[in-house]
Structures are given as C-alpha cells and as structure tokens.
Amino acid sequence: MKIFLRNALGSFFTALVSAAFAISFAAIIYTGDLAQFLEQGIALTLLGATLVSAVGAFTLSYRGSILGPQDLPAILISTSVAGIFVAETTATDTTFATIACLIALCTIASGLTGLLVGQFRLTYIARLFPYPVLAGFLATTGLLLLVASVDIALAGHAIPTWGAYLSPDAVLRWGIAIAAALCIIASTRLIHGYFVIPLALLSVLAGLYGVYGLIGFSMSDLRAEGLLLGPFNEGGFGRFLDPTLPASADWGVIFSQAPLVLSVSAATLVGATLNATGLELQLDQDFDLDKEMKGTGIANIVSGLGGGISGFHVVGDTILANRLGLVGAIAGLSSGAGCLFLLFAGGGLLTALPVGFFAAVVGFIGIDLLFTWLWEERHKFVWSDYGVVVLIPMIALVFGFLTAIAVGLVLACALFVIAYARLDIIRFQSDLSTRRSRVERPDGEADLLAAHGQTATILELSGFLFFGTSSRLRDRIQQIGAASPEMRWLILDFRFVTGIDLSTRQVLERIARDRAKRGITTILTGLDAGVSRQLEDEGRFGQIAPHLDDAIRRVEDILIAEGDDHDANGTQIFAELMLLLSGRELDGLAEDVTLDGGDVLVSEFAETKDIYLVKSGRLKISTRTTDGKETVIAYVRPGSVVGEIANYAGVMRTAEISAEATTELVCIKADRLGSLEADHPDKAAKFHRLMAQVLARRLARTTKLLKELGV
C-alpha cells in the first residue's frame, strides 16, 4: 500500500507539473495578436506532450527520463510567428492552420535530425560547442523566458511603448507574476524535498487568488480584466483537434520559414544532449546518448504528427519523478496522463486558472536559468569567457537569438585562437649531440657526431599550425639561428602536427628561403598525407624525409663521411676489447660468427646472455606487434657492442637482432665469463671495466637527451 500511495502521489504531481509547463509553453506562442488561437494551440500542445512523453517512456536508454515540450523551441517559434502574422479582427482557419503546421514541421524536422544523429552515432557533435557559448545559450533562454512571462501576464493588453510596461496597470499584471516566480525560486533554493515544486506551484496558485481577493477583484472582475485563461467551454480541448488543418495551411509561408525549422532542430539537438548529460550527473546514471537521441527523435516525429511543440528531456520533471519514487516507464506515462486528462476534460478547470500562474511558471524557469548561469556558475569562467556568457543574452535581446549565438561562437573562437596562439608549438628542441638516429654507431662516430652535433637543429612541432602560430615559429627559428651560427641543417618534425593552414604553408616557404640564404638546409619530416599534399613542391619547402629518424641518419652519414681522419671501424674501447680477446690466455671465451643478410642472431624474448662485437656489416634490432608488424628500434654499425644489457641485467632479450647484410661478429660466450673471472681476474676486471664504459656512455647520451627534452 505504501508503494502504491507513493506512486499515486508521484504520478499526480508529475502529471500536474508536466501539464502546467505544457500549457505555459503554448501560452508563449499564442500570445498577443495570436491569443485568439490559444484554445486550439493548447489542444495541439497537450496532444503533442502526451505523445512525446509516452513514446519516450519506451524509447530512451534510461526509462525514468521524461520528455516534454520545451521552452527554447517555443521561444524561437513565438519570435518568428509574431513577425509573420499581423493583428486580425477575426480568426481565420488559414492563420491558425499555418501556425499549427509550421510548429508540426519544426517538430518533425527536429525528430528526424535527432534520429539521424543517434543512428549514425554523431551525438558528440553537439558537445563541440564551446562551454561559454552553451552557458550563454542557457542564460539567453532564461532571459527570453522572463520576457515571455511578462508578455503572457500582459496577454490581450497592447503595450505601445517601452514606458507603458511601467504603467500601474501593467506593473500590477506582470509584477504579481514575477513576484510569484521569485517565490517559487526561493522555495526551491531554500527547501529540499520531494514535494517542494508541486507544493510551491499550488501555493502560488492559492496566493494569486488571495492577492486578487485583497485587491477586491471577483471572478467576474478577473474575467473582465483578462486575468483568467479562456474563456474555455466546459469539457476538454479534444474537439479542436482537426486532421484537415494541413489542407487549410499556407504552405508558401511555412516553407519561407526554413531558417526557423533549422534553428529549432539545432536547438532541440543541443538541448537534448545538454539535458541528458545533466541528468546523467544528477541521477548518477549512465546514459547511452546516441540511444537517447534516437528515442527523442522518434518521440518528436510522433509528437509532430499530432501538432506538438518540439521537446526533449525535462530535467525538473525527471528529477521530481525520481525523487517521488517513479522508476522506469511509469514516469513518462504519468507525465503524458496529466496532459491527456486536461486535453479531454480540462476546459472548465483551465477557465478558472489565472494567466499570472502560467506567467509565473515560465518566469520561474527563466529566472532560475539566469541566476544559475550568470551568478552561481560565474566562478567557473575566466573573465573573458564570462564576458561572452553575459554578452550573448544582451545581443539576443536586441538583435535576436540566432544572431546572439552566432556572435558568441565567433567570440569564443576568437578567444580560442588568441589563447592557442600563445602555446609553444615546439614540442622538443634538440640537436645531433644528443638526438641520434636508430643507428647504433661505434663510439668514435658517436664522438664525432657529438662534436659537430650543433650543426643540425631538430624542432619537433605539435598541434595545429595556423596563422596565429606559424609566424611565431618563424620568429623562434630566426632566434635559434642567430644563437647557433654553426647550424647547417634545420630539421622540422611534423609527426605530432594535426594540420596546417594556407598561412603556414607560406611561412614554411619563407623559412626554407631564409635558411637557404644562410647556407642552411631545411628538412621536413613526419608529414601525414594531408600535410604532405599541401607541401608537394619539395624544392620550395626544403628537403622532405619520411620520418625524423631518416632525416637524422641522412645528416649523420654526411658528417661521418666528412670526418676523413676518423677510424670508422673502431674506437678506443672497441679496439681494447678486440685486443683483450686476442690474448692467448682468453682462448675459448669468444668465437667468430658470420651471418648472411636476413639471418636472425637473437630472437625476441630469448634467454641468451651472449655479448657481440660487430666487426663488419650491419645489424637490425626490431620488435613485432601481435599482428606481426615490425618496428625497427636501431641499426648497429661496425665498431659497436650489442647484447651487454641482457647480460648484465640478467633479463631476456627485449628485441630481435638480425643481419641486414653479410655481417661478421665476435661472440663473447656468457657461460664462459665465470671461468675468466676465476682464472684471470685481472683480465676479467679489465673486460668488465670496458663494458661499464660502453654502458656509461650510452646512459650519458640518453640522460642528456631526456634532460633537453624536459622529461
């Protein structure tokens, strides 16, 4: 019984709140000169609300969500239709039919958009809006709702000038409604509980009657002053549902409103995504946003066929239903039931309701949004972003909603460009004294490269290069060139660059031309297919290498070839090792090995601990992924030592070692080192000292590189 009562009360209040909001949104559209169509508009709005909430109860990924008509589509439609139709002395079938079909078209288009976005899993697109623009969008919605609540309160009373809003009669009408909205705001902010919103609405309704009574208005006076809805006939609004409306509509006018259809579709898409995301956080539930969008799309298509206003997730109703214990489809069905009841039995009830009540409901939503996004959330923004949030509602008030959003997007993009342009696009800067190719060279060659390493500057770039960053790149390169008079090569690595614009293309050409005048060769590496197509003319932009390693190897080979006095086949450490192994007392410690091209010397994950000295040829060190793709780690040239890490660390081989061409090696057998230490400790000590020097030099180069890279 307890669960039954809880569900019954939850369903009642959910139905009451949903129906009140639905009628309020109808009042936003059918106001002023269009108030003569309010009764018919309420009928279609309630039917659409019934359909969208009932269908949503079974199509959303989280069944406890409630879909319903929304304020933003109503505001957009109201703004447009108010400018289309002039005041008429009598209602015409064509006028209302055109409005109704325009609303239906907007809703169906919104449904199709949501269905396609969800079907093709494109929901993430709606999340690409900058956060300040989204905040400004919500604040603008609040401002327009506040204005709409004033218009609802003044329904049927023409306001010829702005000053007329401050006349005693006007202030009485909208002032009471705004005061009631503030009371609802205060109660929801100060009191937390299941019944706060519905009880606040009931209190406001009773309070309005009380205020009007204190003023001395009777029900007939309220009716005469236009302070009550209607008059509506007894019974429901079902009799106003007319399936022949499309035949009476002016479709020329409807099709001329294509921008409105697009804007309502976009607003529904963004609103559904934002509200669904907010409900995820509020309810601590995981939503399938693509399925949510598909479900919202299907519900809107069905609602549009009934003439309803475009809708999506109603955050307040959903949270209320959740707090009242409504779980699953019963939440959406309860919302639809309330609208369905008023549709067929609510005429007499609505006739007794004050216009100010619905103005207060709309004003409550508007003030709540303004307070949230202009005050409570202000601490989350830097001053420039907060300026965008504040500016969007101001522009919307003067120039319109779409113009305000467009300006907000432009400003947000401009702020992003300025902020992004300040970022350092040079990810790492190094030279050949520390940054080497994957070729494992003997110490003699390594010493030569270290001595001449500053002749090649390596800049690894990152991010998107555009007009805001490319000019700064050129300035940095000029500064680096001035500080490095010995520079002969400039290597620009684009591996982490996501794209370039036309301005960057021109700047790169100027960089190559500037460097060429100083005798410096520019090499571009790591270009992806998109960037490479933009830099096809290699002569204009310098040389192009597939990868950074290829460019570094190209420069290394030139420097080594220029070092004529250098012994490319050996170094002091390597020579001492060879001399030590040639001693007769060390017979059996080492043996010669010859490999043909393609032969595998050591397999990956092998547990051998032998050490190898490369006398001639070249080795390749590589690994393979699970799908068999090979990644080359290093190439080993003559005069180098290989395999010492596995021996001294006691670990299995971390990579495969194979011969690229005929290669001669000396293999130091790990299982014989123990005998060397026992029989010839002095020779063993010298061997270990030489190997320690090999490891130390390798570690020193790596440490210096990591230090330069800032790791």
C-alpha positions in Angstrom: 0.0 0.0 0.0 2.9 2.4 0.8 4.4 1.9 -2.6 1.0 2.3 -4.2 0.4 5.6 -2.4 3.9 6.8 -3.2 3.5 6.0 -6.9 0.0 7.5 -6.9 1.2 10.8 -5.4 4.3 10.8 -7.6 2.2 10.3 -10.7 -0.3 13.1 -9.7 2.3 15.7 -9.0 4.4 14.7 -12.1 1.2 15.0 -14.2 0.3 18.4 -12.7 3.8 19.9 -13.3 4.1 18.5 -16.8 0.7 19.8 -17.8 1.3 23.2 -16.3 4.6 23.5 -18.2 3.0 22.3 -21.5 0.2 24.9 -21.3 2.7 27.6 -20.3 4.7 26.9 -23.5 1.6 27.1 -25.6 0.9 30.5 -24.0 4.3 31.7 -25.1 3.4 31.1 -28.7 -0.3 32.0 -28.7 0.0 35.4 -27.1 -0.7 39.0 -28.2 -2.4 39.0 -31.6 -2.3 35.2 -31.6 -4.1 34.8 -28.3 -7.4 34.2 -30.2 -5.9 30.8 -31.1 -4.8 29.8 -27.6 -7.6 27.2 -27.1 -6.7 25.4 -30.3 -3.0 25.8 -29.5 -3.4 24.2 -26.1 -5.2 21.3 -27.6 -2.3 20.5 -30.0 0.3 21.2 -27.4 -1.3 18.8 -24.9 -1.7 16.1 -27.5 1.9 16.5 -28.5 3.0 16.5 -24.9 1.1 13.3 -24.3 2.6 11.6 -27.3 6.2 12.7 -26.8 6.3 11.6 -23.1 4.5 8.3 -23.7 6.8 7.3 -26.7 9.9 8.5 -24.8 9.0 6.2 -21.9 9.8 3.2 -24.1 12.5 4.5 -26.5 15.1 6.1 -24.2 18.1 4.3 -22.8 17.1 5.4 -19.2 13.4 4.8 -18.9 13.0 7.1 -15.9 13.5 10.2 -18.1 10.6 12.4 -19.1 10.3 14.0 -22.5 8.2 17.1 -22.9 7.6 20.3 -24.9 10.4 22.7 -24.2 10.8 26.4 -23.7 13.5 27.2 -26.2 11.7 25.8 -29.3 8.5 27.6 -28.1 10.5 30.9 -27.8 12.1 30.5 -31.3 8.7 29.7 -32.8 7.0 32.6 -30.9 9.6 35.1 -32.1 9.1 34.1 -35.7 5.4 33.7 -35.9 4.9 37.1 -34.1 6.6 38.8 -37.0 4.8 36.8 -39.7 1.2 37.5 -38.8 -0.3 40.9 -38.2 -3.3 41.6 -36.0 -6.6 40.4 -37.4 -10.1 41.4 -36.5 -11.4 37.9 -36.8 -9.7 34.5 -36.5 -9.3 32.6 -39.8 -8.8 29.0 -40.4 -5.7 29.7 -42.6 -3.9 31.7 -39.9 -4.1 29.0 -37.2 -3.6 26.1 -39.7 -0.4 27.8 -40.9 0.9 28.3 -37.4 0.0 24.7 -36.4 1.6 23.1 -39.5 4.7 25.3 -39.0 5.1 24.0 -35.5 4.4 20.4 -36.6 7.1 20.7 -39.3 9.6 22.1 -36.9 8.9 19.2 -34.5 9.1 16.5 -37.2 12.3 18.0 -38.6 13.8 18.0 -35.0 12.8 14.4 -34.7 14.4 13.4 -38.0 17.6 15.3 -37.0 17.7 13.5 -33.7 17.0 10.1 -35.2 19.8 10.5 -37.8 22.3 11.9 -35.3 21.6 9.0 -33.0 21.6 6.4 -35.7 25.0 7.4 -37.0 26.4 8.0 -33.5 27.1 11.6 -34.0 25.9 12.9 -30.6 29.4 14.1 -29.9 29.0 16.9 -32.5 26.6 18.7 -30.1 29.3 18.6 -27.5 31.7 20.6 -29.7 30.0 23.9 -28.7 32.4 26.0 -26.5 31.3 25.9 -22.9 30.8 29.7 -22.6 28.5 29.6 -25.7 26.5 26.9 -24.1 26.3 28.8 -20.8 25.3 31.9 -22.8 22.7 29.9 -24.6 21.1 28.8 -21.4 21.3 32.3 -19.9 19.7 33.6 -23.1 16.9 31.0 -22.8 16.3 32.3 -19.3 16.2 35.9 -20.4 13.8 35.2 -23.2 11.6 33.1 -20.9 11.5 36.0 -18.5 10.4 38.4 -21.3 7.9 35.8 -22.4 6.4 35.6 -18.9 5.8 39.3 -18.9 4.1 39.1 -22.3 1.9 36.2 -21.0 1.0 38.3 -18.0 0.0 41.2 -20.3 -1.8 39.0 -22.8 -4.6 40.9 -24.5 -3.2 44.3 -23.4 -1.3 46.2 -26.1 1.9 47.9 -25.0 2.5 50.7 -27.5 5.9 51.9 -25.9 8.5 50.6 -23.5 7.4 53.1 -21.0 3.9 51.6 -20.9 5.4 48.5 -19.2 5.8 50.7 -16.1 2.2 51.9 -16.1 0.4 51.0 -12.8 -1.9 48.5 -14.6 0.9 46.8 -16.4 3.1 46.6 -13.3 0.2 45.1 -11.4 -0.2 42.3 -14.0 3.5 41.4 -14.6 4.7 42.4 -11.2 2.5 39.9 -9.4 3.6 37.1 -11.8 7.3 37.9 -11.4 6.9 38.0 -7.6 5.2 34.6 -7.7 8.1 33.3 -9.8 10.6 34.6 -7.3 8.7 32.8 -4.5 9.0 29.5 -6.4 12.7 30.2 -6.9 13.2 30.9 -3.2 11.3 27.9 -2.1 13.3 25.5 -4.3 16.6 27.1 -3.3 15.9 27.1 0.4 13.9 23.9 0.9 14.9 20.5 -0.4 12.3 17.7 -0.6 10.1 15.6 -2.9 7.1 18.0 -2.8 8.8 21.4 -3.0 8.0 22.2 -6.6 4.4 20.9 -6.7 3.6 22.5 -3.4 5.2 25.7 -4.5 3.0 25.8 -7.6 -0.1 25.1 -5.6 0.9 27.8 -3.1 1.4 30.3 -5.9 -2.0 29.4 -7.3 -3.6 30.0 -4.0 -1.6 33.1 -3.4 -2.7 34.7 -6.7 -6.3 34.2 -5.8 -5.6 35.7 -2.4 -3.8 38.8 -3.8 -6.6 39.3 -6.3 -9.1 39.0 -3.5 -7.3 41.6 -1.4 -7.3 44.0 -4.3 -11.1 43.5 -4.5 -11.3 41.5 -7.7 -14.1 39.0 -8.0 -14.0 36.1 -10.5 -16.1 38.1 -12.9 -13.8 41.1 -12.5 -10.8 38.8 -13.2 -12.6 37.5 -16.3 -13.4 41.1 -17.5 -9.8 42.2 -16.9 -8.4 39.3 -18.9 -6.6 37.9 -15.8 -8.0 34.4 -16.3 -7.4 31.9 -19.1 -10.1 31.4 -21.7 -12.9 31.6 -21.5 -13.0 27.9 -22.4 -16.0 25.8 -22.8 -16.7 23.0 -20.3 -15.1 19.7 -21.1 -11.8 19.2 -22.9 -10.0 20.6 -25.9 -10.3 17.4 -27.9 -12.9 19.0 -30.1 -10.3 21.4 -31.5 -8.2 18.6 -33.0 -8.7 18.9 -36.7 -6.9 16.4 -39.0 -7.8 18.6 -42.0 -5.5 21.5 -40.9 -2.7 20.8 -43.4 -5.2 21.4 -46.2 -6.0 24.9 -44.9 -2.4 26.0 -44.2 -0.5 28.5 -46.3 2.5 26.3 -47.2 4.2 29.1 -49.0 4.5 30.9 -45.7 5.6 27.7 -44.0 8.4 26.9 -46.5 9.6 30.5 -46.2 10.4 29.7 -42.6 13.2 27.2 -43.4 15.7 29.0 -41.1 13.3 28.7 -38.2 12.9 24.9 -38.9 16.7 24.6 -38.9 17.2 26.6 -35.8 14.5 24.7 -33.8 16.1 21.4 -35.0 19.6 22.6 -33.8 18.2 23.9 -30.5 16.5 20.5 -29.9 19.7 18.6 -30.7 21.8 20.7 -28.4 19.2 20.9 -25.7 18.6 17.2 -25.7 22.3 16.5 -25.4 22.8 19.0 -22.6 19.8 18.0 -20.6 20.6 14.3 -20.9 24.2 14.9 -19.8 23.0 16.9 -16.9 20.6 14.1 -15.9 23.4 11.6 -16.0 25.2 13.6 -13.4 22.2 14.4 -11.3 20.8 10.9 -11.2 24.2 9.1 -11.2 23.1 7.0 -14.2 25.0 6.1 -17.3 23.0 7.1 -20.5 23.6 5.8 -24.0 23.5 9.3 -25.5 23.1 8.0 -29.1 20.1 5.9 -28.0 18.7 8.9 -26.0 18.9 11.0 -29.2 17.3 8.3 -31.3 14.5 7.9 -28.7 14.0 11.7 -28.6 13.9 11.8 -32.4 11.2 9.1 -32.7 9.1 10.7 -29.9 9.3 14.1 -31.7 8.3 12.6 -35.0 5.2 11.1 -33.4 4.5 14.3 -31.5 4.9 16.4 -34.6 2.3 14.3 -36.4 0.0 15.4 -33.6 1.0 19.1 -33.9 3.1 19.2 -30.7 5.9 21.5 -29.9 9.4 20.1 -30.2 10.6 18.5 -27.0 13.4 16.7 -25.2 14.4 15.7 -21.7 12.7 17.8 -19.0 15.2 18.0 -16.2 12.9 19.3 -13.5 10.1 16.8 -14.2 12.6 13.9 -14.4 14.3 14.8 -11.1 10.9 15.3 -9.4 9.6 11.9 -10.6 12.9 10.3 -9.5 12.6 11.9 -6.0 9.0 10.8 -5.8 10.0 7.2 -6.4 8.8 6.8 -10.0 11.1 4.4 -11.7 11.0 3.2 -15.3 8.3 3.9 -17.9 5.7 5.0 -15.3 7.5 8.4 -15.0 6.9 9.3 -18.7 3.5 7.7 -18.7 2.4 9.8 -15.7 3.5 12.9 -17.4 1.6 12.0 -20.5 -1.5 11.1 -18.5 -1.7 14.5 -16.9 -1.6 16.2 -20.3 -4.1 13.7 -21.7 -6.6 14.4 -18.9 -6.5 18.1 -19.5 -6.9 17.5 -23.2 -10.2 15.8 -22.9 -11.5 17.1 -19.6 -9.7 20.3 -18.6 -11.6 23.1 -20.3 -13.6 24.1 -17.3 -10.6 23.7 -14.9 -8.4 25.9 -17.0 -11.0 28.6 -17.3 -10.7 29.3 -13.6 -6.9 29.5 -13.7 -5.1 32.9 -13.6 -3.0 33.9 -16.5 -0.5 35.0 -13.9 0.0 31.4 -12.8 1.3 30.3 -16.1 3.4 33.5 -16.4 4.9 32.7 -13.0 5.7 29.1 -14.1 7.5 30.5 -17.2 9.2 33.2 -15.2 10.3 30.7 -12.6 12.2 28.7 -15.3 13.7 31.9 -16.8 14.9 33.4 -13.5 16.3 30.1 -12.4 18.4 29.8 -15.6 19.6 33.4 -15.3 20.5 33.0 -11.7 22.3 29.7 -12.3 24.4 30.8 -15.3 25.0 34.5 -14.6 25.6 34.2 -10.9 26.2 30.7 -9.5 28.4 29.4 -12.3 30.4 32.7 -12.7 33.3 31.3 -10.7 34.0 28.6 -13.3 34.9 31.1 -16.0 37.9 33.4 -16.6 36.8 37.0 -17.2 37.0 36.8 -21.0 34.8 33.7 -21.1 32.3 35.1 -18.6 32.1 38.2 -20.8 30.9 36.0 -23.6 28.3 34.4 -21.3 26.9 37.9 -20.4 27.1 39.4 -23.9 25.0 36.7 -25.6 21.8 37.4 -23.7 22.3 41.2 -24.3 22.7 40.7 -28.0 19.7 38.3 -28.2 17.5 40.9 -26.6 18.3 43.5 -29.2 19.2 41.5 -32.4 17.6 38.1 -31.9 18.6 34.7 -30.6 20.4 33.3 -33.6 22.4 36.4 -34.0 23.5 36.2 -30.4 24.6 32.6 -30.7 26.5 33.3 -33.9 28.3 36.3 -32.2 29.0 34.1 -29.2 30.6 31.4 -31.4 32.7 34.0 -33.2 33.9 35.5 -29.9 34.6 32.1 -28.4 36.6 31.0 -31.5 38.5 34.3 -31.4 39.4 33.8 -27.7 40.4 30.3 -28.5 42.6 31.4 -31.4 44.3 34.0 -29.1 44.9 31.5 -26.4 46.1 28.8 -28.7 48.4 31.2 -30.5 50.2 31.7 -27.2 51.0 28.0 -26.8 54.5 26.8 -27.7 54.2 24.7 -30.8 57.8 23.5 -30.4 57.3 20.2 -28.5 61.0 19.5 -28.2 64.2 21.1 -29.4 67.5 19.2 -29.7 70.5 18.7 -31.9 72.7 15.8 -33.0 74.9 16.0 -30.0 72.2 14.2 -28.1 69.4 13.2 -30.5 70.6 10.4 -32.7 69.1 8.1 -35.3 68.3 4.5 -34.6 71.7 3.5 -36.0 73.9 2.2 -33.1 77.3 3.7 -34.1 80.7 3.0 -32.6 82.0 5.4 -30.0 84.3 7.0 -32.5 81.5 8.0 -34.7 79.4 9.0 -31.7 82.1 11.3 -30.5 82.4 12.9 -33.9 78.6 13.5 -34.0 78.7 14.9 -30.5 81.5 17.3 -31.5 79.5 18.5 -34.6 76.0 18.0 -33.2 75.1 21.6 -33.1 75.3 21.9 -36.9 71.8 20.3 -37.0 68.9 21.7 -35.0 65.9 19.5 -34.6 62.5 21.0 -33.8 59.6 18.6 -33.1 56.4 20.5 -33.6 52.9 19.8 -32.3 49.3 20.9 -32.6 47.6 22.7 -35.5 49.8 25.2 -37.3 47.8 28.2 -38.4 48.3 32.0 -39.0 48.4 32.6 -35.2 51.3 30.2 -34.5 53.3 29.9 -37.8 54.6 33.5 -37.6 55.8 32.8 -34.0 57.5 29.7 -35.3 59.4 31.7 -37.9 60.5 34.2 -35.2 61.7 31.4 -33.0 63.7 29.8 -35.8 65.3 33.2 -36.5 66.3 33.5 -32.8 67.7 29.9 -32.8 69.6 30.6 -36.0 71.1 33.8 -34.5 72.3 31.9 -31.4 73.7 28.9 -33.5 76.0 30.3 -36.2 77.4 26.8 -36.9 73.9 25.5 -37.9 73.9 23.7 -41.3 70.7 21.8 -41.1 67.2 22.6 -39.7 65.0 19.6 -39.2 61.3 20.3 -38.6 59.4 17.2 -37.5 55.6 17.2 -38.1 54.8 13.9 -36.6 52.6 15.5 -33.9 51.2 18.2 -36.1 47.4 17.7 -36.8 47.2 20.0 -39.8 48.3 23.3 -41.3 46.5 26.2 -43.0 47.5 28.2 -46.1 49.3 30.9 -44.0 51.5 28.2 -42.5 52.4 26.9 -46.0 53.6 30.4 -47.0 55.5 30.8 -43.7 57.3 27.4 -44.2 58.3 28.5 -47.7 59.8 31.7 -46.2 61.6 29.7 -43.5 63.2 27.5 -46.1 64.2 30.5 -48.2 65.6 32.4 -45.2 67.7 29.4 -44.2 68.9 28.7 -47.7 70.3 32.3 -47.9 72.5 31.4 -44.9 73.5 28.0 -46.4 71.3 26.0 -44.1 69.3 23.1 -45.5 65.7 22.7 -44.2 64.4 19.1 -43.9 60.7 18.5 -43.2 59.8 15.1 -41.7 56.8 13.2 -40.4 54.3 14.7 -42.8 51.0 13.0 -42.9 49.1 12.5 -46.1 47.1 15.7 -45.7 50.0 18.0 -44.9 52.2 16.3 -47.5 49.7 17.1 -50.2 50.0 20.8 -49.3 53.8 20.7 -49.5 54.2 18.6 -52.6 56.8 21.0 -54.2 59.8 19.9 -52.2 62.1 22.5 -53.7 60.1 25.4 -52.2 60.0 24.0 -48.7 63.4 22.3 -48.4 64.1 18.5 -48.4 61.5 16.1 -47.2 62.2 12.8 -45.3 59.6 10.2 -44.4 60.5 10.1 -40.7 62.6 12.0 -38.3 65.0 9.1 -38.0 65.6 9.1 -41.8 66.5 12.8 -41.7 68.8 12.4 -38.7 70.5 9.4 -40.3 70.9 11.4 -43.5 72.8 14.2 -41.7 74.8 11.8 -39.6 76.1 10.0 -42.7 77.2 13.3 -44.2 79.0 14.4 -41.1 80.7 11.0 -40.7 81.7 10.9 -44.4 83.3 14.4 -43.9 85.4 13.1 -41.0 88.2 11.6 -43.1 90.6 11.3 -40.2 88.2 9.1 -38.3 88.6 5.3 -37.9 85.0 4.3 -38.8 85.7 0.6 -38.0 86.8 1.0 -34.4 87.1 3.1 -31.3 89.4 3.0 -28.4 87.0 0.9 -26.3 86.2 -1.4 -29.2 89.9 -1.7 -30.1 90.8 -2.5 -26.4 88.1 -5.2 -26.3 89.4 -6.8 -29.5 93.0 -6.6 -28.2 91.9 -8.2 -24.9 90.1 -11.0 -26.6 93.0 -11.8 -28.9 95.2 -12.8 -25.9 96.1 -16.5 -25.9 95.0 -16.9 -22.3 91.5 -16.0 -23.3 91.1 -18.7 -25.9 87.6 -20.1 -25.8 86.0 -17.0 -24.4 85.0 -15.7 -27.8 84.3 -17.1 -31.2 83.8 -15.6 -34.6 80.3 -15.6 -36.1 79.3 -14.8 -39.7 75.7 -14.0 -40.7 74.1 -13.7 -44.1 71.6 -11.0 -44.8 68.2 -11.8 -43.2 69.7 -14.3 -40.6 68.4 -13.9 -37.1 71.2 -13.6 -34.5 68.9 -13.4 -31.4 65.2 -13.9 -31.1 62.9 -11.6 -29.1 62.3 -12.9 -25.6 65.3 -15.4 -25.9 67.1 -16.0 -22.7 70.7 -16.0 -24.1 73.2 -13.7 -22.4 76.0 -13.6 -25.0 77.6 -10.3 -25.9 78.5 -9.4 -29.5 81.1 -7.1 -31.1 80.3 -6.0 -34.7 83.3 -6.2 -36.9 81.7 -5.5 -40.3 78.3 -5.4 -42.0 75.1 -4.1 -40.2 72.6 -5.5 -37.7 69.0 -4.5 -37.2 67.3 -4.5 -33.8 63.5 -4.7 -34.1 60.3 -5.9 -32.3 57.0 -7.2 -33.7 53.4 -6.4 -32.6 50.8 -9.1 -32.0 49.7 -8.7 -35.6 53.2 -9.2 -37.0 54.0 -5.6 -37.8 57.8 -4.9 -37.4 59.1 -1.8 -35.6 62.8 -1.1 -36.1 64.4 0.1 -32.8 68.0 0.5 -34.0 70.6 -0.3 -36.7 74.1 -1.4 -35.5 77.2 -0.4 -37.4 80.7 -1.9 -37.2 82.6 -1.0 -34.0 79.6 -1.4 -31.8 78.8 -3.6 -28.9 75.4 -5.5 -28.7 73.7 -7.5 -26.0 75.5 -6.2 -23.0 72.3 -5.1 -21.2 70.7 -8.5 -21.3 73.9 -10.0 -19.9 74.4 -7.6 -17.0 70.8 -7.1 -16.2 70.0 -10.8 -16.3 66.9 -10.3 -18.4 65.6 -12.0 -21.5 66.1 -10.3 -24.9 63.7 -7.5 -25.4 64.1 -7.4 -29.2 65.1 -9.4 -32.2 68.6 -8.9 -33.7 69.1 -9.8 -37.3 71.6 -9.1 -40.1 70.7 -6.7 -42.8 73.7 -7.8 -44.9 76.7 -10.2 -44.6 77.9 -9.4 -41.1 81.0 -10.5 -39.1 80.8 -10.6 -35.3 82.7 -11.7 -32.3 80.5 -13.6 -29.8 81.5 -13.4 -26.2 80.0 -16.5 -24.5 78.3 -15.6 -21.3 78.7 -19.1 -19.8 82.5 -18.7 -20.1 82.8 -15.4 -18.2 82.7 -17.2 -14.9 85.8 -19.1 -15.8 87.5 -15.9 -17.0 86.8 -14.3 -13.6 88.2 -17.3 -11.7 91.3 -18.0 -13.9 92.2 -14.5 -15.0 90.7 -11.9 -12.6 92.8 -9.1 -13.9 91.6 -9.7 -17.5 88.1 -10.1 -16.3 88.3 -6.8 -14.4 89.5 -5.0 -17.5 86.8 -6.6 -19.6 84.1 -5.5 -17.1 85.6 -2.0 -16.9 85.4 -1.7 -20.7 81.8 -2.9 -20.8 81.0 -0.5 -18.0 82.3 2.3 -20.1 80.1 1.2 -23.0 77.0 1.2 -20.7 78.0 4.5 -19.1 78.5 6.4 -22.4 75.2 5.0 -23.6 73.4 6.1 -20.4 75.1 9.6 -20.5 73.8 10.2 -24.0 70.3 9.1 -23.1 70.3 11.2 -19.9 71.4 14.3 -21.8 68.7 13.8 -24.4 66.0 13.3 -21.7 67.2 16.5 -20.0 67.0 18.5 -23.2 63.5 17.1 -23.9 62.4 18.2 -20.4 61.5 14.7 -19.4 
